[in-house]
Amino acid sequence: MTADLTLDHKYLEGAAKTRRYFAKFERIIGHLDGVTEITTDEGLIGREEAKIIRGYLDRLSHTFTALSYKYLMTWRVSGALPNGMSVDRQDSGFPVFQELLQMANDALNAERHLANLSEPGQIKKDMVMHILNEHSHPTNLQYAMSQRLYYEWLAGRDLFFAANDPIAIWRVNDGDRRKYLVHWASYDSQTNLPAIYMMELVDSGRTALVQDERRWPQVQAHLMAQAVSGLKLVTIATGFDQDFDDLHPKTLRRVHIGPMYSHAFTEQSGPLREILAEAEGEPGLDWALSWTVESLRSKKVAEEKSGWFSTVEREIFDLDDRSELTGATTQRRSLILPQRAYQVLDHRDPKGLRGVRKYVVGSKGKVRSYG
């Protein structure tokens, strides 16, 4: 018997619920800028890395906005996306991986779709004429407008796709060696969650990495193939170090965004279930978002024989006492949640969440750090 992997997936039923879902995520993503700032102040990431993270958060926000337009008229127009958007209700709270694959395909064809759709001004005029002449809601025209907005966002914004290829930022030259900060991101097909990767590396090759027509495409392909949340950082970094003799990874960092827990949209278990249920009394306050920062650092370099007459440098990574579990130098688990939910959590004080840092969103949107 084959397991049905879609059992944990749930369609957002109805336009009202779809709008509430996207409105909730818009607020949550907006709070992540404050979390990034505090994470920087606490020394977990540098200023340059914070800028990179904010860039990916903007792209993630654009993706959610685009999807919100796509599904704006869900359940209102006959034959138009009757099932709504599919969400991973059990382990993620985010849209399922297939939604981002379809969005990427739509983005490739956005200009063609826009050429076949009326301009927004004309659609609005047609809406007015429909209301005056038919005395009914112009639902088909509203659907046409939502699709117009969807393709405009796909054509005019940087989006967070299932695979976001590596970009290298040159930092400084140290003699004949060049230092880069490489970053990339993925939307994991198994967890249905976004993750951001940043690697500081030293290039000892003859040609600068980003100008090397042989190495740079290989590096990009290698890093994207390893952008899997289930792989430990030490596995990713060691594999990279072994495959590229003249590229030396000094640090590797990964930021996991999610899961998102919500009493209205997900089926969480454990202490969060009761906490969010109790916090549900006020609209929009029944959520929590996991935010995890993993870091791996090289502690020294060892020389390894290569061939008969040469040697290569290999990194020896600094692993914590729980390295078999984490595969990292440090792992910082955090939870972002509204003040009401935090008050319930603080009162209940569940043992499993005591070692997790809490970023608490106040009534005016200011984020504070506890624990």
N, C-alpha and C positions, 0 to 999 in steps of 0.2 A: 504494500500500500504506500503510495507516495503522499508525503505531507503537503498540505495546501498552504503555501507560504503567504497567501493573501488573507488568511484568517485574521491577522493582526492589522489589516488595512481597513480603513473605514471611509466611506464617501461622506463628504459634508452635505447633509441633506437640507436643501432649501436655501433660498437666497439670504434670508435673515441670519441663519447660522453661519453661512459662508462669510458674510460681512463681519460678524462678531469675531470669527477666527482670525481674519486678516487684520482687523483693528487691534486685536490683542497682540499679534506678532509685531505690528508696527510700533506699538508702545514698548514692547520688550526689547526689540533691536535698538530703539532709541536710547534705552537705558545702558546699553553695552558700551557706549562711549565713556560714560562715567566710570564703569567698571574697568575699562582699559586704562583710564587715567590713574585710578587708584592702584592698579596692578603695576603700573610704571613707577609710581611713587614708592611702592613697597619693594622695588628693586627686582621684581620677577622678570621684567622685560625692559629693554632700553627704549629711548625716545624714538629711534629710527624704526624699531620693531613695532612700537605703538602706532606709528604712522601707517605702516604696512597693514596692521590689523584693522585700523579704521577704514582703509581702502577696501578691504574685503567685506567689512560690515556694510559699507555703502553699497557694494555690489549685491550683497545678500538682500538688503532692503529693496533695491531696484527689482530683484527677482520676485520678491513677494508682492511688490506693487504691480508688476506685470501680470502675475498669476491672478491677483485680485481682479484686474480688469477682464482677464480671460473668462473668469467664472462669475462675473458680476450679475449676469442674468440667468444663472443656474436655476432650473426648475420653472422658469417663467415662459420660455419660448419652446414650443413643441419641436422636438427633434434636435435641439441644440444642447449638447453636453448634458444629457439627462441624468447621468450618474454623479455629476459634480466632481470636485477634486478629491483625490484619494490621499488620506493621511495615515501614517503609521501610528496607530492609537496606543500600542503596547509599549514599545521601547524607545520611541523617538518624539512623537508629537509633531514632527515636521512632515512636509509632503513626501510621498514615496519617491524613490530614485527615478522611476519611469516618468514622473511629471517633469523633472529637469531634462531628461533626454528628449522628451517631446518639445519642450520649450526651446532647446538648442536647435532642433530641426526647424521649428517655426521661425527662429531668428534667421536661419539661412535663407528662408523664403519670405522674409518680412517685406522687402521692397516690392516684390511681385504682388503680395496681398494688398499692400497699400495702394498700388496702382489700380487695383480693381475695386477699391472701396471709395465711396463718395467722400469729399472733403468734409470736415466737421461742421463747417458753417452750413453746407447744403443739407446735411443730415438734420441739423437743428431746425432749419426752415421746413423741412419735410415733416418733422415732428409737430410743429405748430399747425401746419395745414391739416395733418391727420386729426389732431384734437378738435380743430374747428369744424371739420367736415364729418368726421366719424363719431365724435363725442365719446371716445374711448382712449385707453392708454395705448400709446404707440410702441408696444412691446417689441415688435420686430425691428423697428428703427432704433430703439434703445439697445437692442442686441447688436445691431450693426455698429452703433457708436462704441459700445464696449470693446468690440473686436478691433475697431479702428485704433482706440487708445492702446490696446494690447500690442498691436504690431508697431505702433509708434514708439512705445517703450522698448520693444525688442530692437528696433533699428537705431534708437538714439541714446541708449544708456549702456554703461559697462555693467554686465550681469555676472552673477555667480553661477557658473555652469557646473555640470557633473565633474568636469576636469578643467582646471585653470592652470595653464602651462607655466613652468618655471620662468622667472625673470631674475636676471643677475644685476646687482647694483655694485659697481666698482667702488671700493673704499680708498685704498692707498696702495702704493708700491713699497715693498720692503726689499731693496736691492733689486734682484732680478725676479722676485716673487710678487705676485699680485694678490690682494685680499678682496674677496667678494662677499656680499650678503645675498644669498639666493632665496627667493620665496616662491611658493606655489600653494595651491589649495585643491581640495577635492570634496565631493559629496559622496560619501561612502555608500555603495550599493547594498551592503549587508546591514548597516546600522541606520541608513537613511538620515545621516547627520553630516553637517559640514565640519571640516577640519582645516586649519591653516598651518603650514610648515615654513620654518625659516632656518637656514643653514649658513653659518659662517665658515668659509673655506679659504685655503691658501692654494694658489695655482703656481706650480713650479714648471709648467710646460713652456716650450719655446714661444708659442703664439698665445696671445691673450685669449682666455676661454671663450668670450662672447664673439671673438673674431675667428675662432677656429671652426671651420666648416666641417671638420671631422668629429671633434669632441663634443661641441655644444649640442648638436642634435641628439647625440648618444646620451649625454647627461640629462637632457630634458625627458627623453623617453624612459631612462632608468628611474628617475625620481617619480614620474607619474605612475609607473608600474608598481612602485613601492608605496604609493600614497594610500595605504590601507590602514584603517584604524586598529585592526587586530594585530598588526605588526608592532613589536617593541622598537623603541628608538634605537637601541643598541644594535638590533638586527638590521635596521635600515642603514645606519651609519657605517657599520662594519662591512656590509655588502658593498656600499659605495666606495669605501676606502680600498677594498680588495680589487674592485673592478677598474679603478682609475688610479694608476700608479703616481701620476703627477698632480693629483687633486687631493687635498688633505682636509677633511672635515674637522673643524675645531669645536664647533658647538652645533647642536641640532635641537630645535624647539618645535613643539606641536601644541596648538591650542584647539581643544575640542569645544565646540559650541553645541550645547544640548546634552541630554534630552530636555524637552520642554514638558513639564507636567501641568495639567489643568484638570480640575474636577469636571469641567464641562466637555472636554475634548479627548481626554486620554483615560486609560484604565490602569493607573499606577497601583502598586502594591506597597506594603510596608507602612512605616509611620507617616509618610507624606500623604497617603490616602486620607487618613483621619484629619491631618492638619489642614489640607486644602478643603476638605468638606466643611470643616468648622469655619474656615475663612471665607466661605462662599457667600456669606450673608450680604456683603457689599459687592455690587457689580464690578467685574474686572480685577478682583483681588484674589482670585482662586488659582494662582499660577506660581510656578517656580521654574527656574532654568539652571541647569548644571553648566559649569564653566570650569574646565580643567586645563592647567598649564603643565606640560611635561618638558623637562630640560635635560639634555645630555651634554657633558663637557669632556674634552680630551684632557687627561692629566699629564701625559708624557708621550714621547715619540720613541719607537724602537725601530732599529734597522733590521731588515729581513733580506736574505739572499735572494737575488733574482738572476737566474741564468748562471753562467760560469764565472763572470768577472764583475758583476754589478750588484748593487743593493738598492732597495727601495725603503721609503719611510712608511711605517704603519702606526696608526694612532692607538694608544691604550686609553680606554675610556674610564672615567670615574663613575663607578656605580654605587648606589646607596645600599644600606643593609638589607633592603627588600628587593634586590636587583632581580631575583628569580621571578618576582611578581611584576615589578614595574619596568625593568630594563632601562632605567633612566638614572641620572644623578639626583634629580628631585622630581617629585610629582605633587602638585598643589591642586587639591579638589576644592571647588567652591560651589556655592548655591546662591543664585540671585532671586530675590523674592520681595513682594510688597511688604510694607510695615505691618499690616494686619496679619498676614501669614507668618511673619517672623515672630510676632507677639505670641501667637498660638504655639509655634515651634519652641520658643524660649520657655513657655510655661510647661509644655509637655516634656521637653529636654530628652528626646529619644537618644539612646546610647549610640546608635549607628551614625548619627549626624553630629556628634560632639567634636570630632576632629576635622570637620568641614568648615572652611571660612564662609561667613555669610555676608553678602553684599545686599544691603537693605535699601529699597526704594521708598523714600518718604512721600508724603501727600503732594508735595510740590515738585517731585521728580528728582530731588537730590539723592545721590547714592552715598551711603556710609558703609564702612567695613567693620565687621565684628568677628571676634573669635580667632 
